């Protein structure tokens, strides 16, 4: 079996969830005896550019990188003539049986049609990593500028968020995206929530498989290094926030909950905030830094961390907080927390509510409600039995192997091809 | 009873003809003061309201009395004067000419007529003396002498048709202040009759000059079209004659505006409604027609750039004029590039948007490389408008059929064109066929055109889209109509060529489709919508603003042309019940 994995980015360029997951899948495929695998990442940096060549191999023999040219971000149209030429050549050279796209940003939707044209028998798989096709607001389905949760997109609805874009343009955007998605043989969604949104948008329900992202293999997790503390002996509850310091990740909900608890004189619930605020808008950053300076004794800002440090950092908390005020798909931080044996307290919507089973692997609170979050934390601090039950739930949770599911998917597609 | 002309000629400073001679004795009643004068030349005549004064002549005795006549007007080349007919209510006198007739002009004429001291000392004499003593135009603006009495300005003076001029300006005057306004150019003098002008509202003028001139008439603006008023090589100026006979001049700087910019300027400050509509376009329409004709008259050069190898013998040539939203082509081509479309048909984009040419070429290159659909790009060197752009495409088209397609029409059904072609082939009585056009929400954009009389617009007939915005009725099949939209229409190339494409007199893009359909029907073929084929047609929502007033006036201008050409035919159509008519093509 010959598989080409493509991603909108590359972990060597940027450390986002989907590029890490797609590269992890590629690495594990390479390790299989009967699979030949290649990776094609993308970058908008000109650092790897070679004149006259759009696709190069700066990292390794099987690892390709496309330097993006003229790209139309509204409807994900790749106008780069170099890519049209070089991607076709790459397909003819590698002759993959499966081309598995992670994302369509940067490579462009036309790449699907290009595969069909060059390799009529190859199967095209697309993993949906967020809601970009459905929502122009960075695929978040959160209204602009108010930041309310959005449940339905459409030309009229989207024009409300973007009055400068005519409804007819949103219509054309959808026509264009759906037209090219017509060439995809199989869609993969890391969550049922995301899959459902795409079904409502128009993808065929039977065409989508829900398979979790493949995780990067780590040598040892902190669950082995430093197991969770036993709740019965403890007088404090240590709550950790890990991720981007941004409005959508719910950082304000964390700060507000901490402030409420401090005012109540609670010294037994301690917050530590880990994350990067460097790529946030200036106004947000300065507000956040002012808040940090005024933090009470129950909350501390630890700053940015490397992905490789997360296991060690999670060893120092009892539970992980995922308070995002947008839907999320399948947040990496939930996978990381569970793999470290830490229960998760998260907002009760979207991919978070799906990935954390309330009462088993964590608890839910109403999205955006800091008072409710404070209440959940107080209840948890007062109930060592509940904490113990959650630790047990995390340890005993059912773990499907996402990689095996991918292999099965590929084999199924090729089997169907052979059967005509 | 006849007299005789001794001396005559044209004096530019007086703005007219002067002639001196004599009239028989009993004609004194008829030949005095203001009266009609007609000058008969070898090759034509000029005439108008003239002034006559008596001149003392010792030499005539009982033969008659001396007369001096001034006739304002132009000086065309009409040959030698034959006679002058002078008269009013009390009868007329013909003054003949003899071999001794002297012709002199301007200074020489006025020198010969140094008979002024002999001009009668009555009121008639005074008036003609004032005329003869008028200063000539020196190139300077002398209207300042009438301060407090009138204010006059020409904002734009647009040349058209070689010697015509459209004047766009305003006038404020105290009551009965002005006797006549004339446009002068060389030996031409053309009355500027504001009573017969298109009036425009100029609150800006009232705000500035209203108080000083005690006038608050907002409609003090005017547009007049003066045909054949300019003399080649001569400057133009306005001459205003006030009640007292004094003259003021305003030099005219001809506008640099040409073509569409000139049309746009002329139409930008108008909002005619109801009864004003017909009158407005009867006044300025002929000038607009010539401006548009001049715009398109120049040599047209088109570059053709080809991407890929279009078929040499295509079934259909799809012709798409592209203007403004060039990115629409990306979606259009993506949707067309299916199922071997490019092997059966050719696609011609006419880029009627010269500033966008480079971007379009880059996009077309990318589109061809991405989708493999061969493209022919035609690049006119200037923005020509819908009809000329389509016709340019038709000129190079090679298909047996033509599909005129707007750039904002999208076929989601892969075989829409082949199905329309099959419909056309299957019905020899059918000349033009179009699809059902739907908005993006699935409601009707177009399912055939009808005509409605709009009282607001002079009761002219305007094409309308019945059922627009409502849900389509399934299963209607092929339905004949008086006309269909040009947004998507299919016809044989032979018919398109026989009809000489779209009529280019229509400016920018209105009514050409209706006109084409009506011309096709005159040839005995019918026009229909195939409801079995539907495409998406977007309708751009433009912000309604004053700046776009000119655009709706262009529509009115086109409607004026359309009305003149088709009113009779459309009235006959109106008797038919088209709504339910399935006609010879009905199923």
Boltz contact constraints between the chains, C-beta under 6 A:
constraints:
  - contact:
      token1: [A, 77]
      token2: [B, 330]
      max_distance: 6.0
  - contact:
      token1: [A, 79]
      token2: [B, 366]
      max_distance: 6.0
  - contact:
      token1: [A, 81]
      token2: [B, 365]
      max_distance: 6.0
  - contact:
      token1: [A, 81]
      token2: [B, 366]
      max_distance: 6.0
  - contact:
      token1: [A, 81]
      token2: [B, 369]
      max_distance: 6.0
  - contact:
      token1: [A, 84]
      token2: [B, 369]
      max_distance: 6.0
  - contact:
      token1: [A, 84]
      token2: [B, 370]
      max_distance: 6.0
  - contact:
      token1: [A, 110]
      token2: [B, 370]
      max_distance: 6.0
  - contact:
      token1: [A, 168]
      token2: [B, 440]
      max_distance: 6.0
  - contact:
      token1: [A, 168]
      token2: [B, 538]
      max_distance: 6.0
  - contact:
      token1: [A, 171]
      token2: [B, 440]
      max_distance: 6.0
  - contact:
      token1: [A, 172]
      token2: [B, 331]
      max_distance: 6.0
  - contact:
      token1: [A, 176]
      token2: [B, 331]
      max_distance: 6.0
